Amino acid sequence: MNEHELIFDGHAVKKGTRKNISIEIAELYDSTTMTMDIEVVRGQHDGPTLFLCAAVHGDELNGTEIIRRILAHDGLNDLHGTLIAVPIVNSFGFNTKSRYMPDRRDLNRCFPGFVDGSLGSRLAHFFASEVVGKSSHGIDLHTGAINRTNLPQIRACLTNNEVTEQMAHDFGTPVILNEPLREGSLREYCNQHDIPVLVYEGGEALRFHEGAIVSGVKGALRCMEGLGMIDGTHTHEPTNSIRVVGGSNWIRCPQSGMLVTNKKLGDKVSQGDVLGIMTDAFNHDATEICAHDDGIIIGVTTTPLLNQGDAAYHIAHYD
């Protein structure tokens, strides 16, 4: 974008400047003000405007740390274009260690939102107008849910979208999922407005996972390099991503009990492979959990105590 100034909630950010802006979203019932805080870094030179956001689900913390490290990266000193960083989108969920908004709504199903809607809808509206509406590209950082951890992976709509596909390969995770859009999601909203966007998944909710954080930092910097925003001298590394377009599915427990696992994140599996065994404390009743298809394990439960039907292994299928 070539504008001399970008305006965020009335705050002007000129080229070659960096500014923190706090946007008031609503006042909670205890008089606490709920805000969305952003940092805008504008280079002296023209270039893309990339938004980088985390904690859309308030208990997913790795992305916040990824953004913190990127904001401290030396490459921003000679930035081409603009970086809009939002390390905590859902500040309520972040402070309460919750995935959701106060009314139990999933913010990532509230887009595009309404200025006079529910709290989730209002926050989605402000994010859509103040951040997405000023951006040309985006990266949305996530983790697995509570008691689930994800292999570093990119989820994106790659069909007929060469820019998004190139960004996905630049990011360089072990797995790239060509995943359908979900109604009300930030990714769907960006797609409707022709803004290439990636969703990065890595690690587990309410935890810092160093491997997933490092993968996210390097991947986001490689994307910025690919977009011509930063010099790639310190970020370029050869990557060997596996493009997975056949979809994925969760393997669920055939019975309740304790999971003794045979496989881990990133393992490649074949149809019929034993992933783990469900048993009881006396080892009287043991049942194997087997892979339904060939693929790679991109998500696993982190608790061994499971009920019948609980998700245990997330398998992505090869193209």
C-alpha positions as CSV (number, residue, x, y, z in Angstrom):
1,M,0.0,0.0,0.0
2,N,1.3,3.5,-0.8
3,E,-0.7,5.7,1.5
4,H,1.4,8.3,3.3
5,E,-0.6,7.7,6.4
6,L,-2.6,4.8,7.8
7,I,-5.4,5.7,10.3
8,F,-6.3,3.3,13.1
9,D,-9.2,4.3,15.2
10,G,-8.2,8.0,14.6
11,H,-4.5,7.4,15.1
12,A,-2.3,8.2,12.1
13,V,0.8,6.2,11.5
14,K,3.3,7.7,9.0
15,K,5.9,5.9,6.9
16,G,9.1,5.2,8.8
17,T,7.3,5.2,12.2
18,R,6.2,2.6,14.8
19,K,3.2,3.1,17.0
20,N,1.3,1.2,19.7
21,I,-2.5,1.8,19.5
22,S,-5.2,0.6,22.0
23,I,-8.7,0.4,20.5
24,E,-11.5,0.3,23.0
25,I,-14.0,-2.4,22.2
26,A,-16.4,-2.4,25.1
27,E,-16.8,-2.0,28.9
28,L,-17.4,-5.2,30.8
29,Y,-19.9,-5.4,33.7
30,D,-17.2,-4.8,36.3
31,S,-16.3,-1.5,34.5
32,T,-13.1,-3.1,33.1
33,T,-12.4,-1.8,29.6
34,M,-11.9,-4.5,26.9
35,T,-9.4,-3.3,24.3
36,M,-7.6,-4.6,21.2
37,D,-4.0,-3.5,21.3
38,I,-2.0,-3.3,18.1
39,E,1.5,-2.3,17.1
40,V,2.0,-0.8,13.6
41,V,5.4,-0.9,12.0
42,R,5.7,1.1,8.8
43,G,8.8,1.1,6.7
44,Q,10.2,3.9,4.7
45,H,9.7,2.0,1.5
46,D,6.4,0.9,-0.2
47,G,5.4,-2.8,0.1
48,P,2.7,-5.1,1.3
49,T,0.7,-4.6,4.4
50,L,0.7,-7.8,6.4
51,F,-1.4,-8.4,9.5
52,L,0.0,-10.9,12.0
53,C,-2.5,-11.9,14.8
54,A,-2.7,-14.4,17.7
55,A,-5.0,-15.4,20.5
56,V,-8.2,-15.2,18.5
57,H,-8.9,-18.1,20.8
58,G,-7.7,-16.5,24.1
59,D,-6.1,-19.6,25.5
60,E,-3.8,-20.2,22.5
61,L,-0.6,-18.6,23.7
62,N,2.2,-19.6,21.3
63,G,1.2,-17.0,18.7
64,T,1.5,-14.2,21.2
65,E,5.1,-15.2,21.9
66,I,5.8,-15.6,18.1
67,I,4.7,-12.0,17.5
68,R,6.7,-10.7,20.5
69,R,9.9,-12.2,19.0
70,I,9.1,-11.0,15.5
71,L,8.5,-7.4,16.8
72,A,12.1,-7.6,18.2
73,H,13.6,-8.8,15.0
74,D,16.3,-6.7,13.3
75,G,14.8,-7.2,9.9
76,L,12.0,-4.7,10.8
77,N,14.6,-1.9,10.8
78,D,14.6,-1.9,7.0
79,L,11.0,-2.9,6.4
80,H,9.4,-2.5,3.0
81,G,5.6,-2.0,3.6
82,T,3.7,-2.3,6.9
83,L,3.4,-4.9,9.6
84,I,0.2,-4.8,11.7
85,A,0.8,-6.9,14.8
86,V,-2.0,-8.0,17.1
87,P,-0.5,-10.4,19.6
88,I,-3.8,-10.7,21.7
89,V,-7.0,-10.4,19.7
90,N,-9.3,-11.9,22.3
91,S,-8.1,-10.1,25.4
92,F,-11.0,-11.3,27.5
93,G,-10.2,-14.9,26.8
94,F,-6.5,-14.3,27.2
95,N,-7.0,-12.9,30.7
96,T,-9.4,-15.6,31.8
97,K,-7.4,-18.4,30.1
98,S,-10.5,-19.3,28.0
99,R,-10.9,-20.1,24.3
100,Y,-14.2,-18.1,24.2
101,M,-15.7,-14.7,24.6
102,P,-17.7,-13.9,27.8
103,D,-20.9,-15.3,26.3
104,R,-19.2,-18.5,25.2
105,R,-19.1,-17.5,21.6
106,D,-16.1,-18.6,19.4
107,L,-14.7,-15.3,18.0
108,N,-13.5,-17.3,15.0
109,R,-17.1,-17.9,14.0
110,C,-18.2,-14.2,14.4
111,F,-16.8,-12.6,11.3
112,P,-17.5,-10.2,9.7
113,G,-19.3,-9.0,12.8
114,F,-21.5,-6.0,13.5
115,V,-20.8,-2.7,15.3
116,D,-23.9,-3.2,17.5
117,G,-23.9,-7.0,17.8
118,S,-22.7,-9.3,20.6
119,L,-19.3,-8.7,22.2
120,G,-17.7,-11.3,19.9
121,S,-19.5,-9.7,16.9
122,R,-18.2,-6.2,17.9
123,L,-14.7,-7.4,18.3
124,A,-14.8,-9.2,15.0
125,H,-16.2,-6.1,13.3
126,F,-13.4,-3.9,14.7
127,F,-10.7,-6.4,13.7
128,A,-12.2,-6.7,10.2
129,S,-12.4,-3.0,9.7
130,E,-9.3,-1.7,11.6
131,V,-6.9,-4.5,10.7
132,V,-8.0,-6.7,7.8
133,G,-9.5,-3.8,5.9
134,K,-6.0,-2.1,5.8
135,S,-4.1,-5.2,4.9
136,S,-3.0,-6.9,1.7
137,H,-1.9,-10.3,3.3
138,G,-2.4,-12.0,6.7
139,I,-1.2,-14.7,9.0
140,D,-3.4,-16.0,11.9
141,L,-1.5,-17.9,14.6
142,H,-3.2,-20.8,16.5
143,T,-2.5,-23.8,18.6
144,G,-4.3,-27.0,19.4
145,A,-7.1,-27.0,22.0
146,I,-6.7,-27.9,25.7
147,N,-5.3,-31.4,26.1
148,R,-4.4,-31.6,22.4
149,T,-1.2,-30.6,20.6
150,N,-0.6,-29.9,17.0
151,L,2.4,-30.6,14.7
152,P,3.4,-27.2,13.2
153,Q,1.2,-26.9,10.1
154,I,-0.3,-24.5,7.7
155,R,-4.0,-24.5,6.9
156,A,-5.1,-22.5,3.9
157,C,-7.4,-22.4,0.9
158,L,-5.0,-23.2,-1.9
159,T,-7.5,-23.8,-4.7
160,N,-6.9,-21.3,-7.5
161,N,-4.9,-19.0,-5.2
162,E,-1.3,-18.9,-6.2
163,V,-0.3,-16.2,-3.8
164,T,-1.7,-18.1,-0.8
165,E,0.0,-21.3,-2.0
166,Q,3.3,-19.5,-2.4
167,M,3.0,-18.0,1.1
168,A,2.2,-21.5,2.5
169,H,5.3,-23.0,0.9
170,D,7.4,-20.1,2.1
171,F,6.3,-20.6,5.6
172,G,7.8,-24.1,5.4
173,T,6.0,-26.2,8.0
174,P,6.2,-30.0,7.8
175,V,2.5,-30.1,6.6
176,I,0.3,-27.9,4.5
177,L,-3.4,-28.6,4.6
178,N,-5.6,-27.4,1.8
179,E,-8.6,-26.9,4.1
180,P,-12.1,-25.8,3.3
181,L,-13.3,-22.5,4.6
182,R,-15.5,-22.4,7.7
183,E,-18.4,-20.0,7.9
184,G,-17.8,-17.0,10.1
185,S,-14.1,-17.6,10.4
186,L,-11.4,-14.9,9.9
187,R,-10.0,-17.0,7.0
188,E,-13.4,-17.0,5.2
189,Y,-13.7,-13.3,5.6
190,C,-10.2,-12.7,4.2
191,N,-11.0,-15.0,1.3
192,Q,-14.2,-13.1,0.5
193,H,-12.1,-9.9,0.3
194,D,-9.3,-11.4,-1.8
195,I,-6.7,-11.2,1.0
196,P,-4.3,-14.1,1.0
197,V,-4.2,-15.5,4.5
198,L,-2.6,-18.5,6.3
199,V,-3.6,-20.2,9.5
200,Y,-0.6,-21.5,11.4
201,E,-1.2,-24.3,14.0
202,G,1.4,-25.5,16.4
203,G,1.5,-26.7,20.0
204,E,-1.1,-26.8,22.7
205,A,-3.4,-24.3,24.4
206,L,-2.2,-22.7,27.7
207,R,1.4,-23.7,27.1
208,F,4.5,-22.3,25.4
209,H,6.0,-25.0,23.1
210,E,9.4,-23.8,22.0
211,G,9.6,-25.9,18.9
212,A,6.2,-24.6,17.7
213,I,7.2,-21.0,18.6
214,V,10.5,-21.2,16.7
215,S,8.8,-22.8,13.7
216,G,6.2,-20.0,13.7
217,V,8.8,-17.2,14.0
218,K,10.9,-18.6,11.2
219,G,7.9,-19.3,9.0
220,A,6.4,-15.8,9.4
221,L,9.8,-14.2,8.6
222,R,10.2,-16.4,5.5
223,C,6.7,-15.2,4.4
224,M,7.8,-11.6,4.9
225,E,10.9,-12.3,2.9
226,G,8.9,-13.9,0.1
227,L,6.6,-10.9,0.0
228,G,9.7,-8.6,-0.3
229,M,9.1,-7.0,3.1
230,I,12.5,-7.9,4.7
231,D,15.9,-9.0,3.6
232,G,16.1,-12.8,3.7
233,T,19.8,-13.1,4.6
234,H,19.0,-14.3,8.2
235,T,15.8,-16.2,7.6
236,H,16.1,-18.2,4.4
237,E,16.4,-21.9,4.9
238,P,15.5,-24.8,2.6
239,T,12.2,-26.4,3.5
240,N,10.6,-29.7,2.6
241,S,6.9,-29.2,3.2
242,I,4.5,-32.0,2.5
243,R,1.5,-30.8,0.7
244,V,-1.6,-32.6,2.0
245,V,-4.7,-32.1,0.0
246,G,-6.7,-35.3,0.8
247,G,-8.1,-33.9,4.1
248,S,-7.7,-35.2,7.6
249,N,-9.7,-37.0,10.3
250,W,-9.5,-37.7,14.0
251,I,-9.2,-41.3,15.1
252,R,-11.5,-41.8,18.1
253,C,-11.2,-44.2,21.1
254,P,-13.2,-47.4,20.7
255,Q,-13.6,-47.7,24.5
256,S,-13.0,-45.8,27.6
257,G,-9.8,-46.2,29.7
258,M,-6.2,-45.2,29.5
259,L,-4.2,-44.6,26.3
260,V,-0.8,-46.3,25.9
261,T,0.5,-44.6,22.8
262,N,2.8,-46.1,20.2
263,K,3.1,-43.1,17.9
264,K,3.9,-39.4,18.2
265,L,3.4,-36.1,16.3
266,G,5.0,-36.2,12.9
267,D,5.1,-39.9,12.5
268,K,4.1,-41.3,9.1
269,V,1.6,-44.1,9.4
270,S,0.1,-46.7,7.0
271,Q,-3.5,-48.1,7.0
272,G,-3.8,-50.6,9.8
273,D,-0.8,-49.4,11.9
274,V,-1.4,-49.6,15.6
275,L,-1.4,-46.1,16.9
276,G,-2.0,-47.0,20.6
277,I,-3.8,-49.3,22.9
278,M,-6.8,-48.5,25.2
279,T,-6.7,-50.4,28.4
280,D,-7.8,-50.3,32.1
281,A,-5.8,-50.1,35.3
282,F,-5.8,-53.9,35.6
283,N,-4.9,-54.5,31.9
284,H,-8.0,-56.8,31.7
285,D,-9.4,-55.2,28.6
286,A,-7.1,-53.9,25.9
287,T,-8.2,-52.6,22.5
288,E,-6.0,-51.4,19.7
289,I,-6.5,-48.0,18.0
290,C,-5.5,-48.4,14.3
291,A,-4.9,-45.9,11.4
292,H,-7.7,-45.9,8.9
293,D,-5.6,-44.5,6.0
294,D,-2.0,-43.7,5.1
295,G,-0.9,-40.3,6.3
296,I,1.0,-38.3,8.9
297,I,0.0,-37.6,12.5
298,I,-0.6,-33.8,12.9
299,G,-2.4,-33.8,16.2
300,V,-2.6,-36.0,19.3
301,T,-4.3,-35.9,22.7
302,T,-2.0,-35.0,25.6
303,T,-4.1,-36.8,28.3
304,P,-4.1,-40.6,28.6
305,L,-7.5,-40.6,30.3
306,L,-10.1,-40.9,27.6
307,N,-13.8,-41.8,27.2
308,Q,-15.2,-43.8,24.4
309,G,-15.5,-41.6,21.3
310,D,-12.8,-39.1,22.5
311,A,-10.4,-37.9,19.8
312,A,-6.9,-39.5,20.1
313,Y,-5.0,-39.0,16.9
314,H,-5.4,-36.5,14.0
315,I,-4.2,-38.0,10.7
316,A,-3.7,-35.9,7.5
317,H,-3.9,-37.9,4.3
318,Y,-1.3,-37.6,1.5
319,D,-2.1,-36.3,-1.9
